[in-house]
Amino acid sequence: MTNNNFSSNITNDLAELSYESFKNEVINDYKTACISREASLMGRREVLTGKAKFGIFGDGKEVPQIALSKFFKAGDWRSGYYRDQSWMMASGITTPDQFFSQLYGDPDPTHDFHSAGRNMNSHYATKNRDINGNWANLTAQLNTAADMAPTAGQMPRALGLAAASKTFRNVEELKAFTNLSNNGNEVCFCTIGDASTSEGHFWEVVNAASVMQVPLAIFIWDDGYGISVPKAMQTTKASISEALKGFQIEPGTNGLNIYNVKAWDYAGMCEVFETGIAKIRETHTPAIFHVEEVTQPQGHSTSGSHERYKTQERLEWEREWDCIRKMKEWIVENDLATLEQVEELEIEAKTIIKNARQKAWSDYIEPIKEQKQYAVNLIKKQLDNGADYTGEIQKAYNQLEKTKEPLRRDIMHALGIAVEMSKTREQAVFVNNYYNKLKEDNKGLYNSYLYDNGPKSALKVAEVKAEFDAEPVIKNGFEILNTYFDQLFKNNPLVVAFGEDLGYIGDVNQGFAGLQAKYGAYRIADSGIRELSIMGQGIGMALRGLRPIAEIQYLDYLLYGLQPLSDDVASLHYRTVGQQSCPIIVRTRGHRLEGIWHSGSPMGMIVNSLRGMYVCVPRNMVQAAGMYNTLLQSNDPAIVIECLNGYRLKEKQPTNLSDFTVPLGIPETLKEGSDLTIVSYGSTLRIVMDAAEKLEQLDISVEVIDVQTLLPFDTNHKILESLKKTSRILFVDEDVPGGAVSYMYNQVMEVQRGYRYLDATPRTLAAQAHRPAYGSDGDYFSKPNVEDIITMVKDMMAE
């Protein structure tokens, strides 16, 4: 017999419990919004009073970000920008204390977890690896790619973060990697300001995501302006969702879904976000969430006031439709809390932020004050010993002593003056010791982690020499690569490759011929002509633990994809103090072939814009395979530039093609010599070797060295040892004058101090300053040739 009263009581109790839970959640959300707003207000004051250098905040976006945070689940990824503090606070990825530590630029990673003072405020990151370089359990945590400031710079990697889910869901061999993905159920949440949708990055990624059908949720915060420029001057029809209507998915087509919400409508946003994100997660159909009527209570940033360009009517509208104000009204009107209860939460938020600011400032300034006092005491003793004969030490002492809130640079400046201006070195010995100690300490704080120096460093991969049969198999270079990639994809399920013409036809030089049919289109894929987002695709996939080989078809077109490599990949390990790795391998082909845009060798540009990546310049395809093997055992990002004119040259195939490794940063001597050293790389080496053989007939013995990698460069100073023997050196390549040859010159002459062993002026030989002309004659007259090398070597020998 059923007790209907008992059942009814349970139902009522559950309903009441559910309502209470809902109410508490709403109240907690409002409290979080207030805390974030107070952080923005206090942060601006800290900048204007001089305690912080610059501030950019997320005020006006609190409610929509808290609403979206409800559907940001473990395993998901964020690729956002510097307005997302409310989302990060609501998700527990940052705290008010950390917010202020980052604002002050605190280099202690226990205070600023995200970047240890290297990034400006509101730039966030989570670990994707442990201290030994092993991948974290990414499916058990909320993940965010490390933020960067370039507008729309977050878009390219967002494509890859989403595309990784597609790959994990559709490649059976990847199902076992449950720490990296839960059957591809992860969504990438990407946020962007409305004005930044004018960038080409946005449009290229939206198109690519719509074609690929990947789980990408793009949230557009629309406050009507791009700094001071209204959106009518930024966007067609003054509405990004209107401009994107052609992308709306329809039955039987690809595309994306578009949702419009109001930034002040808490309940409406929760409803739309819940439905929209669930659909993305299930179907992998991307979506745009156009969040309109966002306000900016404090304007764009601390660098200016929005009163300069907004009308009084607009400012009054923003005050009236402020999202927190509207959420407060909604809470009271719906009896979720009384006005008094809500105002108590606001007071509590102020107290939380006040205490967080005080703690963060104390954590930051007290260690510096201790250094200051120690330095002051040392300099005072130096002064008492009569070391100051110019008065400069006294000036430095007075300035430091009266500085109440010093910077580390203030201490270093005073100590440096005290050391260099001392009457005798003996009188400055204790000051000098402390100065040197702080230099090392500060080097660790500000100049470390550009590369991975841990167990997963590419420089720690053991060398395995190539082995050959007594009668080795001889193949064309492209066939060597094709065999190599076949073995690689068979043995390593995490490796994926994609690029223009790479899938179906196997790339323009046939390195992947037949492999898509063998390993599937989710692992070996064609891409549209979109170098920027191909790089982004590789970046996002690498962040998630896959091992992407992302192809730029010709080196000349690297410029299209250079921005995310330079701003994002190259700085990633540095700006996250080693907490994130992105082991992307960019595969491309370059150097001499035909014409202005198919024979480029802009190595100086690459070396100087990609510090933080490794730059491999193999002379043939066997060497390239060995470099790929080395890189795939590490967590380091790199670019491998194969020789465009080397694919049909004959090479010996190693018997251990999948296992041998080429150590990075270790040059190889291709020819011994005693009179002069020539240093080069890539395609140019064949011309150098030809010239060296002819010079032998003139009784000039040339030693030829292949640097193999430009980054790192000759870590064991092998070139210096050659120079000690020959006393003459020539650097040759096919970049423009002052490009990579000047970089190599600097490394050997200045860094390795090679000038001490010279008997003749060191020389460089590069291509012409203009782009290479078309045809064989164009190549001959545009780039170094055999005769150029012979002439220059003879001139050097005559000195």
Solvent accessible surface area in square Angstrom, and as a share of the most:
residue,aa,sasa,rsa
1,M,247,1.10
2,T,97,0.57
3,N,93,0.47
4,N,113,0.58
5,N,115,0.59
6,F,121,0.51
7,S,51,0.33
8,S,54,0.35
9,N,83,0.43
10,I,76,0.38
11,T,86,0.50
12,N,88,0.45
13,D,90,0.47
14,L,108,0.54
15,A,61,0.47
16,E,112,0.50
17,L,118,0.58
18,S,69,0.45
19,Y,98,0.37
20,E,64,0.29
21,S,64,0.41
22,F,91,0.38
23,K,48,0.20
24,N,90,0.46
25,E,82,0.37
26,V,1,0.01
27,I,36,0.18
28,N,87,0.45
29,D,12,0.06
30,Y,1,0.00
31,K,48,0.20
32,T,22,0.13
33,A,0,0.00
34,C,9,0.05
35,I,23,0.12
36,S,0,0.00
37,R,31,0.11
38,E,26,0.12
39,A,0,0.00
40,S,0,0.00
41,L,56,0.28
42,M,32,0.14
43,G,0,0.00
44,R,45,0.16
45,R,116,0.42
46,E,12,0.05
47,V,18,0.11
48,L,111,0.55
49,T,101,0.59
50,G,60,0.58
51,K,61,0.26
52,A,8,0.06
53,K,184,0.78
54,F,64,0.27
55,G,0,0.00
56,I,7,0.03
57,F,7,0.03
58,G,0,0.00
59,D,6,0.03
60,G,0,0.00
61,K,3,0.01
62,E,0,0.00
63,V,0,0.00
64,P,0,0.00
65,Q,0,0.00
66,I,3,0.01
67,A,0,0.00
68,L,1,0.00
69,S,18,0.11
70,K,57,0.24
71,F,30,0.12
72,F,11,0.05
73,K,111,0.47
74,A,62,0.48
75,G,2,0.02
76,D,0,0.00
77,W,3,0.01
78,R,0,0.00
79,S,0,0.00
80,G,0,0.00
81,Y,21,0.08
82,Y,23,0.09
83,R,12,0.04
84,D,0,0.00
85,Q,0,0.00
86,S,0,0.00
87,W,0,0.00
88,M,0,0.00
89,M,22,0.10
90,A,40,0.31
91,S,24,0.16
92,G,59,0.56
93,I,21,0.10
94,T,3,0.02
95,T,58,0.33
96,P,28,0.18
97,D,48,0.25
98,Q,39,0.17
99,F,2,0.01
100,F,0,0.00
101,S,3,0.02
102,Q,4,0.02
103,L,8,0.04
104,Y,15,0.06
105,G,22,0.22
106,D,4,0.02
107,P,3,0.02
108,D,49,0.25
109,P,66,0.42
110,T,111,0.64
111,H,42,0.19
112,D,0,0.00
113,F,59,0.25
114,H,2,0.01
115,S,2,0.01
116,A,2,0.02
117,G,16,0.16
118,R,40,0.14
119,N,27,0.14
120,M,85,0.38
121,N,1,0.01
122,S,1,0.01
123,H,2,0.01
124,Y,2,0.01
125,A,2,0.01
126,T,15,0.09
127,K,95,0.40
128,N,0,0.00
129,R,14,0.05
130,D,63,0.33
131,I,154,0.78
132,N,74,0.38
133,G,1,0.01
134,N,72,0.37
135,W,54,0.19
136,A,21,0.16
137,N,81,0.42
138,L,1,0.00
139,T,29,0.17
140,A,69,0.53
141,Q,54,0.24
142,L,45,0.22
143,N,0,0.00
144,T,0,0.00
145,A,0,0.00
146,A,2,0.02
147,D,0,0.00
148,M,12,0.06
149,A,45,0.35
150,P,51,0.32
151,T,65,0.38
152,A,1,0.01
153,G,1,0.01
154,Q,5,0.02
155,M,0,0.00
156,P,1,0.00
157,R,1,0.00
158,A,0,0.00
159,L,0,0.00
160,G,0,0.00
161,L,0,0.00
162,A,0,0.00
163,A,2,0.02
164,A,0,0.00
165,S,0,0.00
166,K,39,0.17
167,T,5,0.03
168,F,2,0.01
169,R,58,0.21
170,N,64,0.33
171,V,9,0.05
172,E,128,0.57
173,E,100,0.45
174,L,3,0.01
175,K,72,0.30
176,A,87,0.68
177,F,57,0.24
178,T,94,0.55
179,N,49,0.25
180,L,6,0.03
181,S,6,0.04
182,N,92,0.47
183,N,73,0.37
184,G,0,0.00
185,N,50,0.25
186,E,7,0.03
187,V,2,0.01
188,C,1,0.01
189,F,0,0.00
190,C,0,0.00
191,T,0,0.00
192,I,0,0.00
193,G,12,0.11
194,D,4,0.02
195,A,24,0.18
196,S,16,0.10
197,T,1,0.01
198,S,57,0.37
199,E,65,0.29
200,G,49,0.47
201,H,33,0.15
202,F,0,0.00
203,W,86,0.30
204,E,46,0.21
205,V,0,0.00
206,V,0,0.00
207,N,74,0.38
208,A,2,0.02
209,A,1,0.00
210,S,5,0.03
211,V,90,0.52
212,M,50,0.22
213,Q,33,0.15
214,V,0,0.00
215,P,0,0.00
216,L,0,0.00
217,A,0,0.00
218,I,2,0.01
219,F,0,0.00
220,I,0,0.00
221,W,2,0.01
222,D,3,0.01
223,D,14,0.07
224,G,12,0.11
225,Y,37,0.14
226,G,14,0.13
227,I,101,0.51
228,S,48,0.31
229,V,57,0.33
230,P,53,0.33
231,K,51,0.21
232,A,75,0.58
233,M,148,0.66
234,Q,51,0.23
235,T,14,0.08
236,T,93,0.54
237,K,148,0.63
238,A,35,0.27
239,S,16,0.11
240,I,1,0.00
241,S,7,0.04
242,E,66,0.30
243,A,31,0.24
244,L,0,0.00
245,K,121,0.51
246,G,80,0.77
247,F,49,0.20
248,Q,67,0.30
249,I,44,0.22
250,E,108,0.48
251,P,136,0.85
252,G,91,0.87
253,T,77,0.45
254,N,79,0.41
255,G,4,0.04
256,L,1,0.00
257,N,16,0.08
258,I,32,0.16
259,Y,45,0.17
260,N,80,0.41
261,V,11,0.06
262,K,72,0.31
263,A,1,0.01
264,W,67,0.23
265,D,50,0.26
266,Y,10,0.04
267,A,45,0.35
268,G,21,0.20
269,M,0,0.00
270,C,22,0.13
271,E,122,0.55
272,V,42,0.24
273,F,0,0.00
274,E,101,0.45
275,T,85,0.50
276,G,0,0.00
277,I,4,0.02
278,A,58,0.45
279,K,92,0.39
280,I,2,0.01
281,R,39,0.14
282,E,131,0.59
283,T,65,0.38
284,H,3,0.01
285,T,13,0.08
286,P,1,0.01
287,A,1,0.01
288,I,0,0.00
289,F,0,0.00
290,H,0,0.00
291,V,0,0.00
292,E,33,0.15
293,E,57,0.26
294,V,1,0.00
295,T,3,0.02
296,Q,11,0.05
297,P,48,0.30
298,Q,23,0.10
299,G,4,0.04
300,H,41,0.18
301,S,5,0.04
302,T,18,0.10
303,S,89,0.57
304,G,22,0.21
305,S,38,0.25
306,H,10,0.05
307,E,99,0.44
308,R,179,0.65
309,Y,52,0.20
310,K,10,0.04
311,T,82,0.47
312,Q,122,0.54
313,E,131,0.59
314,R,58,0.21
315,L,9,0.04
316,E,91,0.41
317,W,67,0.24
318,E,8,0.04
319,R,128,0.47
320,E,73,0.33
321,W,67,0.23
322,D,15,0.08
323,C,2,0.01
324,I,17,0.08
325,R,113,0.41
326,K,36,0.15
327,M,2,0.01
328,K,44,0.19
329,E,61,0.28
330,W,66,0.23
331,I,0,0.00
332,V,49,0.28
333,E,133,0.60
334,N,72,0.37
335,D,115,0.59
336,L,11,0.05
337,A,11,0.09
338,T,71,0.41
339,L,81,0.40
340,E,112,0.50
341,Q,97,0.43
342,V,0,0.00
343,E,69,0.31
344,E,111,0.50
345,L,25,0.12
346,E,42,0.19
347,I,111,0.56
348,E,73,0.33
349,A,0,0.00
350,K,106,0.45
351,T,66,0.39
352,I,53,0.27
353,I,1,0.01
354,K,106,0.45
355,N,82,0.42
356,A,5,0.04
357,R,42,0.15
358,Q,80,0.36
359,K,107,0.45
360,A,1,0.01
361,W,31,0.11
362,S,49,0.32
363,D,37,0.19
364,Y,18,0.07
365,I,4,0.02
366,E,78,0.35
367,P,57,0.36
368,I,0,0.00
369,K,74,0.31
370,E,123,0.55
371,Q,36,0.16
372,K,24,0.10
373,Q,95,0.42
374,Y,118,0.45
375,A,0,0.00
376,V,8,0.04
377,N,70,0.36
378,L,24,0.12
379,I,0,0.00
380,K,88,0.37
381,K,131,0.56
382,Q,4,0.02
383,L,28,0.14
384,D,97,0.50
385,N,100,0.52
386,G,45,0.44
387,A,0,0.00
388,D,35,0.18
389,Y,143,0.54
390,T,64,0.37
391,G,29,0.28
392,E,64,0.29
393,I,0,0.00
394,Q,74,0.33
395,K,130,0.55
396,A,8,0.06
397,Y,30,0.12
398,N,71,0.37
399,Q,105,0.46
400,L,5,0.02
401,E,84,0.38
402,K,133,0.57
403,T,30,0.17
404,K,169,0.71
405,E,80,0.36
406,P,0,0.00
407,L,76,0.38
408,R,35,0.13
409,R,170,0.62
410,D,45,0.23
411,I,1,0.00
412,M,34,0.15
413,H,119,0.53
414,A,2,0.02
415,L,0,0.00
416,G,11,0.11
417,I,46,0.23
418,A,0,0.00
419,V,5,0.03
420,E,112,0.50
421,M,63,0.28
422,S,15,0.10
423,K,123,0.52
424,T,58,0.34
425,R,142,0.52
426,E,135,0.61
427,Q,52,0.23
428,A,0,0.00
429,V,68,0.39
430,F,146,0.61
431,V,2,0.01
432,N,43,0.22
433,N,85,0.44
434,Y,27,0.10
435,Y,43,0.16
436,N,67,0.34
437,K,115,0.49
438,L,3,0.02
439,K,100,0.42
440,E,115,0.51
441,D,59,0.31
442,N,22,0.11
443,K,112,0.48
444,G,40,0.38
445,L,50,0.25
446,Y,78,0.30
447,N,103,0.53
448,S,29,0.19
449,Y,99,0.38
450,L,68,0.34
451,Y,42,0.16
452,D,4,0.02
453,N,111,0.57
454,G,19,0.19
455,P,85,0.54
456,K,68,0.29
457,S,3,0.02
458,A,1,0.01
459,L,82,0.41
460,K,125,0.53
461,V,22,0.12
462,A,77,0.60
463,E,89,0.40
464,V,61,0.35
465,K,145,0.61
466,A,33,0.26
467,E,101,0.45
468,F,82,0.34
469,D,78,0.41
470,A,110,0.85
471,E,155,0.70
472,P,35,0.22
473,V,77,0.45
474,I,95,0.48
475,K,51,0.22
476,N,24,0.13
477,G,0,0.00
478,F,32,0.13
479,E,62,0.28
480,I,0,0.00
481,L,0,0.00
482,N,34,0.18
483,T,29,0.17
484,Y,1,0.00
485,F,0,0.00
486,D,36,0.18
487,Q,60,0.27
488,L,16,0.08
489,F,2,0.01
490,K,156,0.66
491,N,100,0.51
492,N,38,0.20
493,P,39,0.24
494,L,30,0.15
495,V,0,0.00
496,V,2,0.01
497,A,1,0.00
498,F,4,0.02
499,G,0,0.00
500,E,13,0.06
501,D,61,0.32
502,L,0,0.00
503,G,1,0.01
504,Y,183,0.70
505,I,87,0.44
506,G,0,0.00
507,D,0,0.00
508,V,52,0.30
509,N,37,0.19
510,Q,58,0.26
511,G,1,0.01
512,F,0,0.00
513,A,33,0.25
514,G,54,0.52
515,L,7,0.03
516,Q,32,0.14
517,A,103,0.80
518,K,125,0.53
519,Y,40,0.15
520,G,30,0.29
521,A,60,0.47
522,Y,102,0.39
523,R,8,0.03
524,I,0,0.00
525,A,24,0.18
526,D,70,0.36
527,S,17,0.11
528,G,41,0.39
529,I,155,0.79
530,R,26,0.09
531,E,11,0.05
532,L,14,0.07
533,S,0,0.00
534,I,0,0.00
535,M,0,0.00
536,G,0,0.00
537,Q,8,0.04
538,G,0,0.00
539,I,2,0.01
540,G,0,0.00
541,M,7,0.03
542,A,0,0.00
543,L,2,0.01
544,R,2,0.01
545,G,0,0.00
546,L,0,0.00
547,R,20,0.07
548,P,0,0.00
549,I,0,0.00
550,A,0,0.00
551,E,1,0.00
552,I,0,0.00
553,Q,20,0.09
554,Y,34,0.13
555,L,1,0.01
556,D,19,0.10
557,Y,54,0.21
558,L,0,0.00
559,L,100,0.50
560,Y,145,0.55
561,G,0,0.00
562,L,21,0.10
563,Q,51,0.23
564,P,1,0.01
565,L,0,0.00
566,S,32,0.21
567,D,53,0.28
568,D,3,0.02
569,V,3,0.02
570,A,5,0.04
571,S,32,0.21
572,L,5,0.03
573,H,22,0.10
574,Y,62,0.24
575,R,15,0.05
576,T,0,0.00
577,V,20,0.12
578,G,11,0.10
579,Q,18,0.08
580,Q,0,0.00
581,S,3,0.02
582,C,4,0.02
583,P,0,0.00
584,I,0,0.00
585,I,2,0.01
586,V,0,0.00
587,R,1,0.00
588,T,0,0.00
589,R,0,0.00
590,G,0,0.00
591,H,2,0.01
592,R,19,0.07
593,L,69,0.35
594,E,70,0.31
595,G,9,0.09
596,I,66,0.33
597,W,143,0.50
598,H,66,0.29
599,S,2,0.02
600,G,9,0.09
601,S,7,0.05
602,P,35,0.22
603,M,0,0.00
604,G,6,0.06
605,M,61,0.27
606,I,0,0.00
607,V,0,0.00
608,N,99,0.51
609,S,31,0.20
610,L,0,0.00
611,R,95,0.35
612,G,4,0.04
613,M,0,0.00
614,Y,4,0.01
615,V,0,0.00
616,C,0,0.00
617,V,0,0.00
618,P,1,0.01
619,R,42,0.15
620,N,41,0.21
621,M,1,0.00
622,V,12,0.07
623,Q,22,0.10
624,A,0,0.00
625,A,0,0.00
626,G,0,0.00
627,M,0,0.00
628,Y,0,0.00
629,N,10,0.05
630,T,0,0.00
631,L,0,0.00
632,L,22,0.11
633,Q,99,0.44
634,S,0,0.00
635,N,7,0.04
636,D,3,0.02
637,P,14,0.09
638,A,0,0.00
639,I,0,0.00
640,V,0,0.00
641,I,0,0.00
642,E,1,0.00
643,C,1,0.01
644,L,9,0.04
645,N,50,0.26
646,G,4,0.04
647,Y,7,0.03
648,R,167,0.61
649,L,76,0.38
650,K,136,0.57
651,E,19,0.08
652,K,100,0.43
653,Q,30,0.13
654,P,2,0.01
655,T,79,0.46
656,N,21,0.11
657,L,4,0.02
658,S,33,0.21
659,D,91,0.47
660,F,4,0.02
661,T,4,0.03
662,V,8,0.05
663,P,29,0.18
664,L,7,0.03
665,G,0,0.00
666,I,47,0.24
667,P,2,0.01
668,E,60,0.27
669,T,35,0.20
670,L,47,0.23
671,K,35,0.15
672,E,124,0.56
673,G,9,0.08
674,S,62,0.40
675,D,36,0.19
676,L,0,0.00
677,T,0,0.00
678,I,0,0.00
679,V,0,0.00
680,S,0,0.00
681,Y,2,0.01
682,G,0,0.00
683,S,2,0.01
684,T,2,0.01
685,L,4,0.02
686,R,85,0.31
687,I,29,0.14
688,V,0,0.00
689,M,51,0.23
690,D,52,0.27
691,A,0,0.00
692,A,0,0.00
693,E,102,0.46
694,K,89,0.38
695,L,0,0.00
696,E,69,0.31
697,Q,146,0.65
698,L,95,0.47
699,D,131,0.68
700,I,19,0.10
701,S,25,0.16
702,V,0,0.00
703,E,7,0.03
704,V,0,0.00
705,I,1,0.00
706,D,1,0.00
707,V,0,0.00
708,Q,9,0.04
709,T,0,0.00
710,L,0,0.00
711,L,13,0.07
712,P,17,0.11
713,F,17,0.07
714,D,1,0.01
715,T,66,0.38
716,N,107,0.55
717,H,67,0.30
718,K,77,0.32
719,I,0,0.00
720,L,13,0.06
721,E,95,0.43
722,S,6,0.04
723,L,0,0.00
724,K,88,0.37
725,K,104,0.44
726,T,5,0.03
727,S,20,0.13
728,R,46,0.17
729,I,0,0.00
730,L,0,0.00
731,F,0,0.00
732,V,0,0.00
733,D,1,0.00
734,E,6,0.03
735,D,7,0.04
736,V,67,0.39
737,P,78,0.49
738,G,57,0.54
739,G,10,0.09
740,A,0,0.00
741,V,1,0.01
742,S,46,0.30
743,Y,20,0.07
744,M,0,0.00
745,Y,77,0.29
746,N,55,0.28
747,Q,35,0.16
748,V,0,0.00
749,M,12,0.05
750,E,119,0.54
751,V,85,0.49
752,Q,8,0.03
753,R,121,0.44
754,G,0,0.00
755,Y,119,0.45
756,R,119,0.43
757,Y,67,0.25
758,L,45,0.22
759,D,102,0.53
760,A,9,0.07
761,T,76,0.44
762,P,18,0.11
763,R,72,0.26
764,T,54,0.31
765,L,23,0.11
766,A,17,0.13
767,A,10,0.07
768,Q,89,0.40
769,A,82,0.64
770,H,106,0.47
771,R,125,0.46
772,P,13,0.08
773,A,47,0.36
774,Y,175,0.67
775,G,19,0.18
776,S,90,0.58
777,D,103,0.53
778,G,9,0.08
779,D,32,0.17
780,Y,84,0.32
781,F,142,0.59
782,S,3,0.02
783,K,9,0.04
784,P,2,0.01
785,N,18,0.09
786,V,24,0.14
787,E,89,0.40
788,D,55,0.29
789,I,0,0.00
790,I,31,0.16
791,T,81,0.47
792,M,31,0.14
793,V,0,0.00
794,K,100,0.42
795,D,73,0.38
796,M,0,0.00
797,M,53,0.24
798,A,88,0.68
799,E,108,0.48
